[in-house]
Amino acid sequence: MSTFTFPGHVLTIGSSDAVNVRAIQKRLTELGCGPVEEDGVFGAATMEAVELFQVRAIDPHGQPLTIDGRVGPTTWAALFGEATVAPVADPPTFLAAAVLGVAGKEVGVLEDPLGSNSGPRVNQYLESVGDKGGLAWCAAFVYWCFQEAAVALKVPNPATRTAGALDVWNEAGTRGIRRVAAEDAADNPGLVQPGMVFVIATGGGHGHVGFVEKIEGVVLTTIEGNTNNGGSREGIGVFRRSARRIGNINRGFVEYA
C-alpha cells in the first residue's frame, strides 16, 4: 500500500501532479488493472485503467464507485486505503469553530408541534431574521448560530440575515463573500472546509442550507436545521447528518468565517 495521502484535488486527464500519478499507475498495475506505464502522465491509458478499477471496486463504505476515469478522494481511498484520505475536522478560524460549537449544542431541537415550522426555539431562529413562526427555517438557523457566536466573540456577524436558503448563496456573491461553486468543489474537495455553509437548490426557487462540520473524502458531516434523518428541507428539527456528499451539493459552499 502507498504511503502517499490524497493530495486534496482530483487527478484526471492532463493532471500535472506527476508524483501522485505515478503512485496511481503503480497501484493500478499491482491490482491487475494494467500494466500501466509509470511515466507520471495521466493520459488515456491511465484513465482506462482507472475506469476498469472503478468497475471492479467499491468505496470504503461498500458503495459502487462512480465510473468516470478520475481519481478523487473516494477512488483514492479504494486504491490506497481509507486511512490515506485524512478527514478534515478543524475549523480554519475562531469564528468558524465558535459557530460549529453553537450549532452542535442545538442538535436535538425539535419543532413543537412537529411539522409546524414553529416552537419555542425555532421561533427564536426565525425572529433573529425578522420572521415569525410557520416559515421554513434552515437559513434562519444558520444566521442565529452566527449571531450567537459573533456576540460571544464580540465580532460582527458576517452571515446574511435571511430566511431564504438561496438568498444565502446569491447575496454572498453580491457582498463579495467567498463562495465555492459546486463544480469547483467536485474537482477540488480540499476547497471545502469546516464551518462553511452548504447550499442546495431544490427547485421552484426553494433550497436548503446547513453547516459543514467535517469532511471525510467526499462525505460530509453536517449540522442542519429544518431537516430530518432523511435530509428533507422541510423536516422537524436540528440534526447532525453524515450522509451528504460533496457531489450532491448542487449550488455550492459559502465561507462566512
N, C-alpha and C positions, 0 to 999 in steps of 0.2 A: 504494500500500500504506500501511497505517496505521503511525504512529509509536508507537502505543499498545503496551503489553505486557500479557500476560494478567494479570488482577488477582488471581489466586490462588483465586478462588471461581467456582462455576458460575453462569452467568446464565440465568435461566429466567422463566417467567410470574411476574409480581409483583416482579421484581428492582428494587431501588431505586437501582441504580448507573446513573444517567441518562447520564453521560458515556460510559461504555463501551457502553451500549445504543444510543446514537446512532451510535457508531462501527460497531457491528454492522449497524444498519439501513442506514447509508450504504453499507457494503461489500456487503450483500446486493443492493441495487439496482444497484450497479456490476457485479455478477456475473450480472445478469439474473434474479434471484430475487424481484424486486419488480414495480412500485415499492413501497417500504415507507416510510411516513411517518416522518421523522426527528424524532420527538417525545420520545425518551428513555423511552418507556413500553413495557415488554416485555409486550405483550398477545397476543391470539390471532393477529392478522395477522402479527406478528413471528415467533411460534412456527411458523406455517405456512410462512413464507419460509425459516426455518432448516431445517425438515424437507425442503423442496424442495432446498435446497443440499446437505443430507446425503445425499439420494438420488443426486445428481449427482456428488458429490466423493469423494475418497479422502484418507486421512490422509497425513502426511509419510513414512510407511513403506510406502505403497502399499496399505494395507488399507481396506476399506469403512468408512465412518463409521456409528456407531450412529444410527439414525433415531429421535430422541426429542424433537426441538424444543428441546434445551438446548445452551447453548454452554459446554462445558467446555474444558480445555486442548487436547484433540485437535481438536475442531471449530474452536476459535480459531486453532490453527496452520494448519488447512486454509484458513481465511478470510484470514488476515493474513500467513502465512509462519511457518515453524518457528522462525526467529530471534526472533520476538516472544514465545515461551514460554521464559523463561530456565530452564536447568537449575539444580537445587539440589544442590550437592555439598559445601557447607561445613557440617560438624557444628556444632551450636549450643553445645557445651560441650567443655572439655578432656577429660572422661571419654569422651564420645561419640567424639571424634577418636582417643583412645588405643585404645578398643575396636575401632574400624574398622581401625586400624593393626595391631593384633594379629590380627584376623580375616583381613585381607588377606595377611599372611605365611603363613597356614595353607592358602591356596588351593593345591590340588595334593596335599594329604594324601589318601591312599587307604587303604581297608581292606586288611588282609592276613590271610588271603586275601580277594579281592574277594567281596562278598556275605555276609560273616561277621559284620558289625557289631562287628568287633574289629580289632586291630592295635596296634602299639606306641603310636602317637599317639592313636588312637581310644580305647584303654583309659585313657589319661590323661584324656581328656574325661569319660569315664564315671566314673572314680574321683573326679573333682572333685565329683560329686554323690552319691557313696557307692554307685555301682552298678558291676557287673562287665561285662566284655565280653560281647557277644551281644545286647544290647538296642539298640533304636532310640536314636540319639544326637544328633539335631539340637538338642534343648533343652540337653543336656549341653554341646554345643559352645558355645552362647550363654553359658552360665554360666561355662565355663572361660575364654572370651575376656574376660568382665567381670572375672573373678578376676585374670587376668594383668595387665590394665590397672589395676585398683584397687591391686594390690600395688605396681606401678611408680609410681603417683601417690601412694601412701600415704593412700588414702581407703577408706572402707567399700565393699564390693561390694553394690550395690543390687539385683542380679538375684536372682530366685527360684532357690533351689538344688533343681533338679528335672530329671529326665529325661523328664517328661511334657509334651508340647507344649501341650496345652490347659490344664495347670496354670499355664503362663506367663500366659495370659490371665486365668484365674479367680482366681489368687492375687494378681495385680496389683490386681484390683478389691477384694479383701478387705483388702489392705495400703494402699489409698489411692493407689497409683501411677497416674499419668495414663495413660488409655487413650483411643484414638480409634477409635470403632466404625466398622465397615465402611461403613455408610450415611453417616456424617458425613464420612468421608474421600472418598467418591464425590462428595458435594456440595461439598466444600471441600478439594481436593487440597493446598492450602497448609498444611493441618494436619500433613501427613506430612513428617518431617524425617530427614536422615541420622542414623544411629545408633539409630533406632527398631528394634524387633523386630516383624516381621510375624507374624501368627498365622492359620493356615488350618485349619479343621476339615475332616477328610476322611471322616467318618462312623465309626460304631461306637466312639465315644469316642477316636478317633485324630486326629492332626493333624500339622502341620508348622510349624516356625518358622525364621526366619533374620533376618539383618541387612539393613536398607535402607542402601545405600551412596550412592546418587544417585537423584534424581527428575528425569525429563525429561518434562514434561507429566503424563501418567498412566502412563508407562512407568518401571519401577523397575530399577535395577541393584542386585543383591542378592549377599550372600555367605552361603552356606548349607552346613551340614554334613549328612551322611547323605542326599545327593541325587546327581543326575547331570545331564547336559546337558538332559534332558527334564523336570527338575523333580520327580522322584519323591520321596516322603517316605521311601522305603527304598532309597536309592541306594548309592553306593560310595565317596563321598569328600566333600571340601570343594570347592565350585565357586563361581565368580563367574558370575552369570547376568544377562542383560539382556532377559528375555522376560516377566517378570511385570508385570501391570498392576494399578493400584490397585483397579479394579473386580473383580478376581479374588481379592482378599484378603477372604475371606468372614467372618472374625471381627473382625479389626481390627489395630491397632498399639499396642504398649506402649512408653512412653517412660521407660526406666530412668534415662537420663542427659540 
